[in-house]
Amino acid sequence: MLESIFPSIRSILGIPFEIRIGLRYTRAGRRAHRRNTFISFISAISIGGIALGVAALIVVLSVMNGFTRDVRDRMLSVIPHIQIESTEGTLADWNAIAAQARMDPEVVASAPLAQGQAMLVRDDSVRGVVISGIDPIEEAGVSDIVQHLDGGRIGELAAGGFGIVLGRDLAQALGVMVGDKVTVVVPEGNLTPAGLIPRLKQFRVIGTFNSGHFEFDSALALINLSDAERLFRLAGPTAVRLRLHDMQLAPQVARRLARELGSQVLVRDWSSVNRTWFAATQIEKRMMFLILALIVAVAAFNLVSTLVMTVTEKHADIAILRTLGASPRSVMAIFVIQGALVGFLGVGLGLAGGLLLATNLETIVPVIEHAFGIHFLDPSIYFISELPSDPRASDIVPICTISLLLSFVATLYPSWSASRVRPAQALRYD
């Protein structure tokens, strides 16, 4: 007869009694004992700890994604999505290679490039630079460098005009302005009776660019493609630059083009060119994830202590349930439900709070800076003045899944311990 009590409760209330009791143990009622109130307080602390860990993970990883995105976009404003280079110095028939590459449905535009190393000299200032010879018309299709010009127009890089565009930091280091002249010194010199003399050529600064990336702004100069071929004594461009519809597909498109164009050229995508930087960023992101996940782990340990205290307090209740016919599995389910509810509430609150912060950082951070008179990012150092944020489902889903899993695992031992309570011994000393 006692075994039929709980099925009847299920039919009357419409939900299993394990869920009702588990929900009841999670909170303290109005007339709850002081000890029960304390246990409920510890449950609230566990919920808050899990929520804090989840929110911190979402916000920090979103900020790291934002930094990576901004730096990547700044790089891609100067470098192409894909670059096809010759293995023998110059591309013999670059027009045919560019035309074949444009047949790929992902390729949007192409442009030739002649690149070499040189030194820029202005009075007593000397700087080593990479000089890129570009076609002013076609270059706009493969990079955004035109949009970053501080002075002058890219159209002024006319063939034979020997004009040059310098990165902002490079121009400042040389102490030159638009209209000034700089001397370009090429390592390959002319052999004369007096010995080897480096080739020199004066260029007029027609503008500067500011890509926001120090590596390019301090060591890159742009000249006309024809001038670069004459300066470096090249028979043609050294590479062809490509832009794609979707830059994320660059590795696949690069492999496809490498098979089609053969071994006489080297095809590299933007991710392989900057492989070291992106690998370091990913390692840093993983380590940050592991460090901040410890907050969730600590909250899970706190959940273990909460459930152990609840089991100890509820020995008499467990014994009564067992004598009424509840199975050990039902008793275990009660405390699993209690712990799972705590984990679910913590993850839910952390997810809501983390997304709220991550999507409104551009508003929240200036308010904090104004209130406390501080500035988190100095534009002169970081080239950005706002914390970027890029919340991604690929980060949020694992965070929530792992947090829920830790919460569930934390309930197993206390729940198993509750299922092992012997009714006779528990009631004997109550």
LOKEBA-324669 format. One line per 3 residues: number of its first residue (from 1); their letters; for each residue x, y, z of N, C-alpha, C. Coordinates in steps of 0.05 Angstrom, whole numbers. Each point is the difference from the previous one (the first is absolute). Layout:
NUM) A) X/Y/Z/X/Y/Z/X/Y/Z | ...
***
This chain:
1) MLE) 17/-24/0/-17/24/0/17/25/0 | 22/-1/16/18/23/1/13/6/-26 | 5/-22/-15/14/4/-26/-17/15/-21
4) SIF) -26/0/5/-18/13/-19/-5/30/7 | 11/9/22/-4/28/8/12/19/-20 | 26/-5/-7/14/19/-17/-11/1/-29
7) PSI) -8/-23/-12/-13/3/-26/-26/16/1 | -15/-2/23/-24/16/2/6/29/2 | 22/6/14/8/29/2/7/11/-27
10) RSI) 14/-17/-16/6/9/-28/-25/6/-16 | -20/-17/3/-24/4/-16/-16/23/10 | 1/7/26/-15/22/10/13/27/-7
13) LGI) 26/1/5/15/25/-4/9/5/-29 | 1/-22/-15/8/3/-28/29/0/-5 | 17/2/20/29/-1/-3/12/-19/21
16) PFE) 23/-12/-6/12/-19/19/6/14/27 | -4/-16/22/5/11/26/29/7/4 | 19/-13/-14/28/6/2/6/29/-7
19) IRI) -14/9/-21/4/28/-9/-11/20/21 | -24/-6/10/-12/18/20/17/2/25 | 9/-23/10/17/1/24/27/13/-5
22) GLR) 12/-6/-24/25/13/-7/-2/30/-1 | -22/10/-12/-4/29/-2/-4/12/28 | -14/-15/17/-6/10/27/26/2/16
25) YTR) 18/-20/-2/25/1/15/18/22/-10 | -4/10/-24/18/21/-11/-5/27/14 | -24/4/9/-7/26/13/-11/-6/28
28) AGR) 1/21/16/-11/-2/28/-27/14/0 | -19/-12/12/-27/12/2/-1/22/20 | -24/11/4/-3/22/19/6/-8/28
31) RAH) -8/-26/7/3/-9/27/24/-20/2 | 19/4/-17/23/-19/-1/17/3/25 | 12/-22/8/18/-1/22/25/17/-7
34) RRN) 13/10/21/24/17/-6/21/-15/-16 | 3/-26/6/20/-16/-14/-8/-3/-30 | -26/-4/-5/-10/-1/-27/5/26/-15
37) TFI) -4/22/14/5/26/-12/29/3/-7 | 18/-10/17/28/2/-6/8/-17/-24 | -12/-24/-2/5/-17/-23/-9/14/-26
40) SFI) -24/12/1/-10/15/-23/19/23/-7 | 11/13/20/19/21/-5/25/-10/-14 | 10/-23/9/23/-13/-13/-7/-7/-29
43) SAI) -25/-9/-5/-9/-6/-27/1/25/-18 | -9/23/12/1/25/-14/29/8/-7 | 18/-5/19/29/6/-5/10/-17/-23
46) SIG) -8/-26/0/8/-17/-22/-10/10/-27 | -25/8/-1/-12/11/-24/15/25/-9 | 6/17/20/15/25/-7/28/-6/-10
49) GIA) 14/-21/12/26/-7/-9/1/-10/-28 | -19/-18/-7/-2/-10/-27/-6/22/-20 | -19/17/8/-8/23/-18/24/18/-4
52) LGV) 15/6/21/23/18/-3/21/-13/-19 | 5/-26/4/20/-13/-17/-9/0/-30 | -25/-7/-5/-10/-1/-27/1/28/-13
55) AAL) -9/20/15/0/28/-10/29/9/-6 | 18/-6/18/28/9/-4/12/-14/-24 | -6/-25/-4/11/-14/-23/-11/12/-26
58) IVV) -26/5/-1/-12/12/-24/11/27/-6 | 3/17/20/10/27/-5/29/0/-8 | 17/-15/14/28/0/-6/6/-11/-28
61) LSV) -13/-23/-6/5/-12/-26/-12/18/-22 | -22/14/5/-11/18/-20/19/23/-5 | 13/11/21/19/21/-3/25/-10/-16
64) MNG) 9/-24/6/23/-11/-14/-7/-4/-30 | -24/-10/-5/-9/-2/-28/-1/27/-14 | -9/20/15/-1/27/-11/28/11/-7
67) FTR) 19/-5/18/28/9/-6/11/-15/-25 | -5/-26/-1/10/-16/-22/-13/10/-26 | -26/5/1/-14/9/-24/11/27/-10
70) DVR) 4/19/19/9/26/-8/29/-1/-11 | 17/-15/13/28/-2/-10/0/-14/-27 | -16/-21/-3/-2/-14/-26/-10/19/-22
73) DRM) -21/16/6/-10/18/-20/20/22/-7 | 16/8/20/20/20/-6/22/-12/-18 | 7/-25/5/19/-14/-17/-10/-2/-28
76) LSV) -25/-8/-3/-12/-5/-26/-6/26/-15 | 2/23/14/-2/25/-15/25/6/-16 | 22/-15/6/25/4/-14/8/-25/-16
79) IPH) -2/-23/13/7/-25/-14/-24/-12/-14 | 5/-16/-21/-23/-12/-14/-10/-25/13 | -23/-10/-9/-10/-25/10/17/-23/-9
82) IQI) 9/1/-25/18/-20/-11/21/14/-17 | 24/-11/1/22/11/-16/13/-22/-16 | 3/3/-26/12/-19/-17/28/10/-7
85) EST) 21/-14/8/27/9/-4/15/-19/-19 | 20/11/-13/17/-17/-18/22/-13/16 | 7/-24/-7/22/-13/13/27/7/-13
88) EGT) -1/16/-21/24/7/-15/5/30/-1 | -13/15/18/5/29/1/-23/16/-11 | -6/-2/-25/-22/15/-12/-19/-19/-14
91) LAD) -25/9/-3/-21/-16/-14/2/6/-30 | 7/-20/-16/5/5/-28/-25/10/-14 | -23/-12/6/-25/8/-13/-21/4/22
94) WNA) 2/22/14/-17/4/23/-29/6/-9 | -4/11/-24/-27/5/-9/-16/-26/-4 | 14/-21/-11/-14/-26/-3/-5/-13/27
97) IAA) 18/3/19/-4/-11/26/-23/14/14 | -1/26/-2/-22/15/13/-26/-7/-13 | -1/-3/-26/-25/-7/-14/-9/-27/8
100) QAR) 18/-19/3/-7/-27/8/-10/-1/29 | 12/17/17/-9/1/28/-27/13/2 | -6/20/-17/-27/13/2/-22/-19/-10
103) MDP) 7/-22/-13/-21/-19/-8/-12/-15/24 | 15/0/22/-11/-12/24/-24/16/10 | -22/-12/7/-24/15/8/4/17/25
106) EVV) 19/-7/17/4/15/25/17/24/-4 | 15/2/-22/18/23/-5/-15/24/-10 | 4/23/13/-14/24/-7/17/18/-18
109) ASA) 26/3/7/17/18/-15/29/-9/3 | 17/10/-18/29/-6/0/15/25/-6 | 26/0/8/17/23/-5/29/-9/1
112) PLA) 17/11/-17/29/-8/0/15/14/23 | 23/-12/7/17/11/21/29/-5/-6 | 16/20/3/30/-3/-2/11/10/27
115) QGQ) 13/-18/14/8/7/27/30/-5/4 | 12/17/16/28/-3/7/8/16/24 | 23/-5/11/10/14/24/19/22/-8
118) AML) 0/21/16/17/23/-6/4/16/26 | 15/22/-3/3/19/23/-10/27/-9 | -13/14/18/-8/28/-5/18/18/16
121) VRD) 10/21/-13/19/18/12/-12/28/-2 | 0/14/24/-8/28/1/18/14/20 | 18/17/-11/20/13/17/16/-21/15
124) DSV) -2/0/27/15/-20/16/-17/-24/8 | -25/-1/-9/-17/-22/7/0/-22/-22 | 3/-25/9/1/-22/-18/-19/-22/11
127) RGV) -17/-10/-18/-18/-21/8/-1/-22/-21 | 1/-25/9/-4/-23/-18/-30/-4/-5 | -8/-4/-25/-28/-2/-7/-5/-22/-20
130) VIS) -25/-7/-2/-9/-17/-22/-15/18/-20 | 9/0/-25/-13/17/-20/-18/-18/-17 | -25/8/-2/-19/-15/-17/-8/17/-24
133) GID) 6/-11/-23/-8/13/-25/-28/-10/-7 | -19/19/-3/-28/-7/-4/-11/14/-25 | -22/-11/-10/-15/14/-21/-22/16/14
136) PIE) 2/27/-1/-19/16/16/-29/-5/-6 | -6/-9/-25/-28/-5/-7/-10/-26/11 | 15/-21/-5/-8/-27/8/4/-6/29
139) EAG) 17/15/14/6/-5/28/-25/4/17 | -17/19/-7/-24/5/16/-18/-24/2 | 2/-19/-19/-17/-24/0/9/-21/19
142) VSD) 26/0/8/10/-22/17/8/9/28 | 1/26/5/7/10/27/-15/26/5 | 0/7/26/-14/25/8/20/22/6
145) IVQ) 24/-2/-10/20/20/6/-8/28/-9 | -16/1/-22/-8/26/-10/-17/14/20 | -16/-15/16/-18/12/20/15/11/24
148) HLD) 26/-7/3/15/8/23/20/22/-6 | -1/12/-24/18/22/-7/-6/25/16 | 20/11/13/-3/25/16/3/25/-18
151) GGR) 15/-4/-21/4/23/-18/7/-9/-28 | -7/15/-20/5/-7/-27/-20/-20/-11 | 3/-7/-25/-18/-19/-13/17/-23/-13
154) IGE) -11/-24/2/14/-23/-11/5/3/-30 | -17/16/-13/4/4/-29/25/15/-7 | 12/14/20/24/15/-5/25/-18/-3
157) LAA) -4/-27/6/23/-18/-5/1/-8/-29 | 6/20/-17/1/-4/-29/27/-12/-8 | -1/-16/-21/25/-13/-10/20/22/-8
160) GGF) 24/-2/9/21/19/-7/-1/25/17 | -20/3/18/-2/24/17/17/-3/25 | 8/-24/7/16/-6/23/-11/13/25
163) GIV) -26/-5/4/-12/8/25/-1/-24/19 | -2/6/26/1/-21/20/-20/6/22 | -14/-20/10/-18/3/23/12/-16/23
166) LGR) 3/14/23/13/-12/23/-21/-6/22 | 6/-20/17/-15/-5/24/3/24/19 | -20/5/16/0/24/17/24/-1/19
169) DLA) 5/-22/13/22/-2/19/27/2/-14 | 2/-11/-24/25/2/-15/5/29/-8 | -21/15/-8/4/28/-7/8/16/24
172) QAL) -11/-6/24/7/15/24/29/-6/8 | 9/-26/-4/27/-7/7/20/14/-18 | -7/4/-25/18/13/-19/-3/31/2
175) GVM) -21/9/13/-4/29/2/-8/13/-26 | -16/-14/-16/-8/11/-26/-30/5/-1 | -8/18/-18/-28/7/-4/-6/-3/-30
178) VGD) -26/3/-7/-8/-1/-28/15/22/-15 | 12/-7/-22/15/19/-17/30/-2/4 | 9/-12/23/29/-3/4/10/-23/-17
181) KVT) 27/0/-3/13/-21/-15/16/-19/18 | 0/-26/-7/16/-19/14/17/-15/-20 | 23/-11/9/17/-15/-18/-3/-29/6
184) VVV) -5/-16/-21/-3/-29/2/26/-12/-8 | 11/-17/18/26/-14/-5/-6/-29/-3 | 6/-11/-23/-5/-28/-6/26/-16/5
187) PEG) -2/-23/14/25/-16/6/15/-8/-25 | -14/-8/-21/15/-8/-24/12/25/-13 | 26/2/-1/13/24/-10/10/-3/-29
190) NLT) 13/22/-8/13/1/-27/30/-4/3 | 11/-17/-16/29/-6/0/14/21/-17 | 17/15/13/15/22/-14/30/-4/6
193) PAG) 17/14/-15/29/-2/6/7/7/29 | -17/16/12/6/6/28/-11/-21/20 | -13/-20/-11/-11/-21/17/-31/-2/-3
196) LIP) -12/-14/18/-29/-4/0/-14/24/13 | -16/13/-15/-14/24/10/-30/-6/1 | -13/4/23/-29/-6/2/-15/19/-19
199) RLK) -22/-10/-10/-17/17/-17/-17/18/17 | -1/25/-7/-16/20/14/-21/12/-18 | -22/7/12/-21/14/-16/-17/17/19
202) QFR) -4/25/-7/-17/17/16/-30/-3/-7 | -16/-1/21/-29/-2/-4/-13/23/16 | -22/9/-11/-15/22/14/-24/-12/15
205) VIG) -2/7/25/-22/-10/17/-26/13/-8 | -18/-16/-10/-26/11/-9/-22/-5/20 | 5/-16/21/-20/-5/20/9/-20/21
208) TFN) -15/-4/21/5/-19/21/-25/-17/5 | 3/-23/11/-23/-17/7/2/-9/29 | -23/-5/11/-1/-9/28/-19/-24/2
211) SGH) 12/-24/-2/-16/-24/1/-7/-8/29 | 13/12/20/-5/-8/27/16/-24/9 | 18/-10/-17/17/-23/7/29/9/-2
214) FEF) 14/0/23/26/12/2/20/-13/-20 | -3/-26/-4/19/-15/-18/0/12/-28 | -23/8/-10/-3/12/-27/5/30/0
217) DSA) -10/13/21/2/29/0/29/10/5 | 17/-18/10/28/8/6/20/-11/-20 | -8/-17/-18/20/-13/-18/-10/-6/-27
220) LAL) -21/14/-10/-11/-5/-27/-2/26/-15 | 9/-1/-25/-3/23/-18/-11/-10/-27 | -16/16/-12/-14/-7/-25/10/19/-23
223) INL) 6/-13/-23/7/15/-23/-14/-12/-24 | 2/12/-23/-13/-10/-24/14/-26/-9 | -16/-19/-11/11/-26/-9/22/4/-20
226) SDA) -3/17/-19/21/5/-20/25/11/12 | -2/18/19/23/11/14/14/-21/16 | -15/-19/12/12/-21/16/16/-19/-18
229) ERL) -11/-6/-24/14/-18/-18/27/13/-9 | -1/25/-5/25/14/-8/19/2/23 | -10/5/24/17/3/23/14/-26/7
232) FRL) -14/-22/0/11/-26/8/10/-16/-24 | -3/12/-25/9/-13/-24/-14/-27/-4 | -26/1/1/-17/-24/-2/-12/-1/-28
235) AGP) -4/-24/-10/-12/-4/-27/-30/1/2 | -12/1/24/-29/0/3/-7/-1/29 | -25/-2/7/-9/-2/28/11/-26/13
238) TAV) 4/2/26/9/-24/15/-23/-16/11 | -25/11/0/-23/-14/11/-25/12/-11 | -22/-16/4/-27/9/-6/-16/-2/25
241) RLR) -14/21/7/-16/1/25/-30/-4/-8 | -14/-16/17/-28/-7/-5/-17/8/24 | -24/8/-6/-21/4/21/-23/-19/-5
244) LHD) -11/-11/22/-22/-20/-1/-26/12/10 | -22/-14/-7/-26/7/11/0/-5/30 | 11/-23/9/1/-7/28/28/-7/7
247) MQL) 12/18/17/29/-4/7/4/-26/16 | -21/-10/14/3/-24/15/5/-25/-17 | -7/3/-26/4/-22/-18/28/1/-14
250) APQ) 17/19/9/26/4/-13/17/-26/0 | 2/-15/22/17/-24/-1/-10/-21/-21 | -26/-4/-2/-11/-19/-19/5/10/-29
253) VAR) -5/26/-5/4/11/-26/30/-1/-8 | 17/6/20/29/-1/-6/9/-28/-8 | -9/-20/14/7/-28/-7/-11/-7/-28
256) RLA) -24/9/-6/-11/-5/-26/16/13/-23 | 7/25/4/16/15/-20/28/-12/-3 | 11/-10/22/27/-12/-1/-1/-25/-18
259) REL) -21/-16/2/-2/-23/-18/-4/8/-29 | -16/21/-5/-5/8/-27/23/14/-13 | 15/16/15/22/16/-12/26/-15/-2
262) GSQ) 3/-22/15/24/-16/-2/22/9/19 | 23/-13/-2/22/4/19/18/23/-7 | -5/14/-22/17/22/-7/-7/25/16
265) VLV) -22/0/15/-7/23/17/-5/-10/28 | 2/19/19/-6/-6/28/-25/16/8 | -20/-14/9/-26/13/8/-2/0/30
268) RDW) -2/24/11/-2/3/29/-25/16/8 | -14/-8/20/-23/15/10/7/16/24 | -17/19/8/6/18/22/5/-14/27
271) SSV) -13/-22/4/3/-14/26/27/-14/2 | 11/-9/-23/26/-13/1/22/20/1 | -4/24/-11/21/21/1/4/9/29
274) NRT) -22/1/15/1/9/28/-6/-23/19 | 10/-24/-7/-6/-24/15/9/3/29 | 23/11/5/11/1/27/-17/18/18
277) WFA) -9/23/-11/-16/18/17/-27/-12/6 | -13/-13/-19/-26/-11/5/2/-25/18 | 22/-15/-2/3/-23/18/4/10/29
280) ATQ) 16/21/3/4/11/27/-26/10/12 | -16/13/-17/-26/10/10/-19/-23/8 | 0/-22/-15/-17/-22/7/10/-14/26
283) IEK) 26/-2/4/10/-11/25/-7/17/23 | 3/26/-3/-7/19/22/-30/-2/6 | -17/-4/-20/-29/-2/5/-6/-26/15
286) RMM) 13/-22/-8/-5/-25/14/9/1/29 | 23/12/5/10/2/28/-19/18/16 | -10/21/-11/-18/17/14/-26/-15/6
289) FLI) -9/-16/-18/-24/-17/4/4/-18/24 | 24/-14/1/5/-19/21/2/15/27 | 13/23/1/3/15/25/-27/9/10
292) LAL) -17/12/-17/-25/10/9/-20/-23/6 | 4/-23/-13/-17/-23/6/3/-10/29 | 22/8/12/4/-8/29/-21/13/17
295) IVA) -10/24/-8/-22/12/16/-24/-17/0 | -7/-12/-23/-23/-18/-1/6/-26/16 | 25/-9/-1/7/-24/15/-2/5/30
298) VAA) 8/23/9/-2/7/29/-30/0/8 | -16/12/-17/-29/1/5/-12/-28/1 | 11/-18/-17/-10/-28/0/8/-14/26
301) FNL) 24/5/10/8/-11/26/-18/11/22 | -7/25/-2/-18/12/19/-27/-14/-1 | -8/-8/-24/-26/-15/-3/2/-27/13
304) VST) 23/-13/0/3/-26/13/-5/4/30 | 13/20/12/-4/5/29/-29/7/6 | -13/14/-17/-28/7/4/-17/-25/1
307) LVM) 4/-18/-19/-16/-25/-1/7/-18/23 | 25/-1/8/8/-17/23/-14/10/26 | -1/26/3/-14/11/24/-30/-5/-2
310) TVT) -11/1/-24/-29/-6/-3/-6/-29/6 | 17/-18/-10/-4/-28/6/2/-6/30 | 19/12/13/4/-4/29/-25/11/15
313) EKH) -10/23/-9/-23/12/14/-26/-16/-5 | -1/-12/-24/-25/-13/-8/0/-31/5 | 17/-10/18/1/-28/5/-27/-11/8
316) ADI) -14/14/17/-26/-9/10/-20/0/-23 | 0/21/-17/-18/1/-23/5/-23/-19 | 26/-6/-5/8/-21/-18/-10/-27/11
319) AIL) 3/-4/26/-9/-25/13/-30/-3/-3 | -15/22/4/-30/-2/-3/-7/-6/-28 | 13/13/-20/-6/-6/-28/6/-30/-6
322) RTL) 22/-10/11/6/-28/-5/-21/-19/12 | -9/7/24/-21/-18/13/-26/2/-15 | -5/23/-14/-25/2/-15/2/-14/-27
325) GAS) 23/-10/-7/3/-15/-24/17/12/-21 | 13/23/5/18/12/-20/24/-17/-3 | 8/-4/-25/24/-16/-6/25/16/4
328) PRS) 24/-13/3/25/15/2/4/18/-25 | -9/-10/-23/3/16/-25/-16/26/2 | -24/-2/12/-17/24/2/13/20/20
331) VMA) 11/-10/22/14/18/19/24/13/-13 | 15/-15/-16/23/11/-14/-10/21/-20 | -22/-5/-14/-10/19/-19/-8/27/12
334) IFV) -10/-1/25/-8/25/14/24/19/2 | 22/-11/9/24/18/4/14/6/-26 | -1/-18/-19/10/7/-27/-16/23/-12
337) IQG) -26/-1/3/-17/22/-10/6/26/15 | 5/-1/26/6/24/15/26/12/-10 | 21/-16/-3/26/10/-10/-2/9/-29
340) ALV) -15/-15/-17/-3/8/-28/-14/27/-2 | -20/4/17/-14/26/0/18/23/7 | 17/-4/20/19/20/7/19/6/-23
343) GFL) 10/-21/-13/17/4/-23/-14/14/-23 | -25/-8/-6/-15/12/-22/-5/30/6 | -8/6/24/-5/29/7/26/16/-2
346) GVG) 22/-12/10/26/15/-2/8/4/-28 | -2/-21/-17/9/3/-28/-19/20/-15 | -26/-2/6/-19/18/-13/5/29/7
349) LGL) 4/6/26/6/27/8/27/10/-11 | 20/-18/0/26/7/-11/-1/6/-29 | -16/-16/-15/-3/4/-29/-13/26/-5
352) AGG) -22/6/14/-14/26/-4/18/23/7 | 13/-1/23/18/22/9/24/3/-18 | 12/-22/-9/24/1/-17/-7/12/-27
355) LLL) -22/-9/-12/-8/12/-26/-7/29/2 | -14/7/23/-7/28/4/25/18/1 | 20/-9/15/25/15/2/15/0/-26
358) ATN) 3/-24/-13/16/-2/-24/-11/17/-23 | -26/2/-2/-12/15/-22/-3/29/6 | 6/9/25/-2/28/7/25/12/11
361) LET) 23/-13/-5/26/10/10/6/28/-9 | -7/6/-25/6/26/-11/-15/22/15 | -22/-7/13/-15/20/16/9/-1/29
364) IVP) 5/-24/11/6/-3/29/28/10/6 | 20/-6/-16/27/7/6/4/30/1 | -10/17/-19/3/29/3/-13/11/25
367) VIE) -22/-12/9/-13/9/25/19/-5/24 | 12/-23/0/19/-7/22/24/18/-1 | 11/5/-24/23/17/-3/-6/29/9
370) HAF) -24/10/-7/-7/27/8/-5/1/30 | -12/-20/12/-6/0/29/25/-1/17 | 20/-15/-8/24/-4/16/24/16/-10
373) GIH) -3/14/-22/21/16/-11/24/-17/-10 | -5/-23/-12/21/-17/-10/-5/-5/-30 | 21/-11/-13/-2/-6/-28/13/-27/-4
376) FLD) -16/-20/-8/10/-27/-3/20/-3/-23 | -6/12/-23/16/-3/-24/11/27/-10 | 26/2/-1/12/25/-10/3/-3/-31
379) PSI) -14/17/-15/1/-3/-30/28/2/-11 | 18/14/13/27/3/-10/16/-26/3 | -9/-18/17/13/-26/4/-14/-22/-15
382) YFI) -27/-2/4/-16/-22/-11/-13/7/-27 | 1/25/-9/-13/9/-25/-30/-2/1 | -12/-7/22/-29/-1/3/-6/12/27
385) SEL) -24/13/3/-7/13/24/-24/-14/14 | -11/-20/-13/-23/-14/12/5/-30/2 | -11/-12/20/3/-29/3/-18/-14/-21
388) PSD) 12/-14/-19/-16/-14/-20/-13/-25/12 | -22/-8/-10/-14/-24/10/-12/-15/-23 | 3/-26/0/-11/-17/-22/-9/-27/12
391) PRA) -24/0/13/-10/-25/11/-6/-20/-22 | 9/-25/3/-4/-20/-20/-13/-25/12 | -18/-12/-15/-13/-24/9/20/-23/4
394) SDI) 21/0/-15/20/-21/2/15/1/27 | -1/22/14/11/3/27/-22/-4/21 | -23/12/-5/-21/0/20/-12/-28/5
397) VPI) -4/-15/-21/-12/-27/3/19/-18/16 | 26/-2/-5/17/-16/17/1/9/29 | 0/27/4/0/10/28/-24/-10/15
400) CTI) -24/3/-12/-24/-8/14/-1/-30/4 | 8/-15/-21/0/-29/2/18/-11/22 | 25/11/1/19/-9/20/-10/8/28
403) SLL) -11/23/3/-10/9/26/-23/-18/10 | -18/-6/-18/-22/-18/7/10/-28/7 | 20/-9/-15/12/-26/5/13/-1/27
406) LSF) 16/21/7/13/1/27/-21/0/22 | -22/15/-4/-21/1/20/-13/-28/4 | -4/-14/-22/-12/-26/2/19/-20/13
409) VAT) 26/1/-7/19/-18/13/2/5/30 | -2/26/7/1/7/29/-22/-12/16 | -22/-7/-12/-23/-11/14/2/-30/5
412) LYP) 17/-14/-15/0/-29/0/7/-12/28 | 22/8/12/7/-12/25/-20/6/23 | -8/25/4/-20/5/21/-26/-14/-5
415) SWS) -8/-2/-25/-25/-14/-6/2/-30/5 | 23/-11/-8/5/-29/6/1/-5/30 | 12/19/15/1/-3/29/-28/1/12
418) ASR) -18/17/-11/-27/1/10/-15/-26/-5 | 5/-12/-23/-14/-25/-7/9/-23/18 | 23/3/14/10/-22/17/-9/3/29
421) VRP) -16/20/6/-9/4/27/-19/-23/8 | 4/-12/23/-17/-22/10/-21/12/18 | -26/-5/-7/-22/12/15/1/-6/30
424) AQA) 5/-24/7/-1/-8/29/21/15/16 | 24/2/-11/21/14/15/-5/30/1 | -10/11/-22/-5/29/-1/-22/8/20
427) LRY) -22/-16/2/-22/6/18/6/-6/29 | 19/-18/5/6/-8/27/11/23/16 | 16/17/-13/14/21/15/-14/27/-5
430) D) -22/1/-13/-13/25/-6/-20/7/22
***
